[in-house]
């Protein structure tokens, strides 16, 4: 489970989320994507990252959230994984935040099992919660044959 540490934070449909900074390769503004025919809708396409072809996963679709408005371009959080890099599309990047282990709690019981399985934990901060994404679980769930999570 996530403990204390530094998190790259971002917003996704109004939710304040984070990924451990050690897993983040870089953060980019919207990048042009090439669609992949017959790919699940959560796989938005491929981006060219200085010659490296990177798969872009839409976290809104991955989590069963509504699509972002057509005029709102996503931002890319490029994360490292065993097979290279993957871009996760988010609404807005916030800051790098350091939190202590004392603020950690398990994911709330009022979220779906599907969503809970994609979270490492929740940090209780003044006035809000930081939902800590489990990058490995997100990537496993985004594989073409994985079942789509249901709405929370």
Secondary structure, DSSP 8 states (H G I E B T S, - for coil): ---SEEEEEEEETTEEEEEEGGGEEEEES----B--TT--TTEEEEEEETTEEEEEEEHHHHTT-----TT---EEEEEEETTEEEEEEESEEEEEEEE-GGGEE---TTS-HHHHTTEEEEEEETTEEEEEE-HHHHHHHTSTTS------
